[in-house]
Amino acid sequence: MAERKLKVEDYMIREVVSVPIGYTVKQAVDLMISTEFHGMPVTDDGHIVSFITAKELLRAYPTPERPIREIIRKGTVTVNPKMDLDDAARILFRYGLRNVPVVNEDGTLMGIISNLDIVRSHIERATPNKVAMIKNFLETKHGISIMVRRR
């Protein structure tokens, strides 16, 4: 029997902090500062509208009362919870993204998946042969010694 392919929903974070479309730059900055995130989805009544980064907020910081709807780019890259995890990984790495919002068919924000979630999924599936191959590669390329311990 073939092993079930991992899906985005298997690794996505379901508790997502998002910026409501009605926020000002200052409100969005305060919200981002209160989290550990470098960017957040922008939503309108639970539906994804955009994704705003700390860099975009820094550029707009001189006008703190400006509505974020005026500074965001409409639309963003998204993935579906039923998408194969490997396909989502390709999207993240192809576009150089840290995070990508997960939305259902009607655009409702369901979660977020990060490049760290992708790495974690690969680590959890690592076989001893894969670990040995990576260990040898890193030791050869960087002239270092790596000790592998299993717990």
C-alpha positions as CSV (number, residue, x, y, z in Angstrom):
1,M,0.0,0.0,0.0
2,A,1.4,3.4,-1.0
3,E,2.2,5.9,1.8
4,R,-0.3,8.8,1.9
5,K,1.2,12.0,0.6
6,L,1.5,14.7,3.2
7,K,-0.8,17.7,2.7
8,V,-0.5,21.3,3.7
9,E,-3.2,20.8,6.3
10,D,-0.9,18.3,8.1
11,Y,1.7,21.0,8.9
12,M,0.0,24.4,8.7
13,I,-0.5,26.6,11.7
14,R,-4.2,27.0,12.3
15,E,-4.1,29.9,14.8
16,V,-3.2,32.8,12.5
17,V,-2.8,36.4,13.5
18,S,-4.1,38.6,10.7
19,V,-4.4,42.3,10.2
20,P,-8.0,43.5,9.6
21,I,-8.3,45.6,6.4
22,G,-9.6,48.6,8.4
23,Y,-6.5,49.0,10.5
24,T,-4.1,52.0,10.3
25,V,-0.4,51.6,9.7
26,K,0.1,52.2,13.5
27,Q,-2.4,49.6,14.5
28,A,-0.8,47.1,12.1
29,V,2.7,47.9,13.4
30,D,1.5,47.5,17.0
31,L,-0.1,44.1,16.2
32,M,3.1,42.9,14.4
33,I,5.3,44.0,17.3
34,S,3.1,42.0,19.6
35,T,3.9,38.8,17.6
36,E,7.1,37.0,16.5
37,F,6.1,37.4,12.9
38,H,7.8,39.3,10.1
39,G,4.6,39.5,8.0
40,M,0.9,38.8,8.3
41,P,-2.1,38.2,6.1
42,V,-4.5,41.1,5.7
43,T,-8.2,40.0,5.9
44,D,-11.6,41.5,5.2
45,D,-14.2,39.6,7.2
46,G,-12.1,36.4,7.3
47,H,-11.2,36.5,3.6
48,I,-7.6,37.0,2.5
49,V,-7.0,40.3,0.7
50,S,-3.2,40.7,0.9
51,F,-0.1,39.9,2.9
52,I,1.8,42.8,4.6
53,T,5.4,42.6,5.7
54,A,7.4,44.5,8.4
55,K,9.4,46.2,5.6
56,E,6.2,47.6,4.0
57,L,5.0,48.9,7.4
58,L,8.4,50.5,8.0
59,R,8.1,52.3,4.7
60,A,4.7,53.6,5.7
61,Y,5.6,54.4,9.3
62,P,6.0,58.2,8.7
63,T,2.2,58.2,8.1
64,P,0.9,56.2,11.1
65,E,-2.8,57.1,10.6
66,R,-2.8,56.1,7.0
67,P,-5.2,53.1,6.3
68,I,-3.3,50.0,5.4
69,R,-5.7,49.4,2.5
70,E,-3.9,52.3,0.8
71,I,-0.4,50.7,1.1
72,I,-1.1,47.0,0.5
73,R,-0.8,45.3,-2.8
74,K,-4.0,43.5,-3.7
75,G,-3.7,39.8,-3.8
76,T,-1.1,37.4,-2.5
77,V,0.3,33.9,-3.2
78,T,-1.8,31.3,-1.3
79,V,-2.0,27.6,-1.0
80,N,-4.9,25.2,-0.4
81,P,-5.0,22.9,2.7
82,K,-5.5,19.8,0.5
83,M,-2.4,20.7,-1.7
84,D,0.6,18.3,-1.5
85,L,3.1,19.6,1.0
86,D,5.9,19.2,-1.6
87,D,4.0,21.4,-4.1
88,A,3.6,24.1,-1.3
89,A,7.3,23.8,-0.6
90,R,8.1,24.5,-4.3
91,I,5.9,27.7,-4.1
92,L,7.5,28.9,-0.9
93,F,11.0,28.4,-2.2
94,R,10.4,29.5,-5.8
95,Y,9.0,32.9,-4.6
96,G,11.5,33.2,-1.7
97,L,8.7,33.4,0.9
98,R,9.0,32.8,4.6
99,N,5.2,32.1,5.0
100,V,2.3,31.6,2.7
101,P,-1.4,31.9,3.8
102,V,-3.6,28.8,3.5
103,V,-7.0,29.5,2.1
104,N,-10.0,27.4,1.1
105,E,-11.9,27.6,-2.2
106,D,-13.8,30.7,-1.2
107,G,-10.7,32.6,0.0
108,T,-11.3,32.2,3.7
109,L,-8.0,32.2,5.7
110,M,-7.6,28.7,7.2
111,G,-4.0,28.8,8.4
112,I,-0.4,29.7,7.4
113,I,2.5,27.5,6.4
114,S,6.1,28.6,6.8
115,N,9.4,27.4,5.3
116,L,10.2,26.2,8.8
117,D,7.1,24.0,8.8
118,I,8.4,22.5,5.5
119,V,11.8,21.8,6.9
120,R,10.2,20.3,10.0
121,S,8.2,17.9,7.8
122,H,11.4,16.7,6.1
123,I,13.3,16.3,9.4
124,E,10.4,14.2,10.8
125,R,10.6,11.9,7.7
126,A,14.3,11.6,7.6
127,T,15.7,8.1,7.2
128,P,19.1,7.1,8.5
129,N,20.4,7.0,4.9
130,K,19.2,10.6,4.3
131,V,20.7,11.8,7.5
132,A,24.1,10.1,6.6
133,M,24.0,11.6,3.1
134,I,23.4,15.2,4.5
135,K,26.0,14.7,7.2
136,N,28.6,13.6,4.6
137,F,27.7,16.5,2.3
138,L,28.0,19.1,5.0
139,E,31.3,17.6,6.4
140,T,32.9,17.5,2.9
141,K,31.6,21.0,1.8
142,H,32.4,22.8,5.0
143,G,35.3,20.8,6.4
144,I,33.5,20.2,9.6
145,S,32.7,17.2,11.8
146,I,29.1,16.4,12.7
147,M,27.9,14.0,15.3
148,V,24.5,12.5,14.8
149,R,22.5,11.4,17.9
150,R,19.1,9.8,17.8
151,R,16.6,10.3,20.6
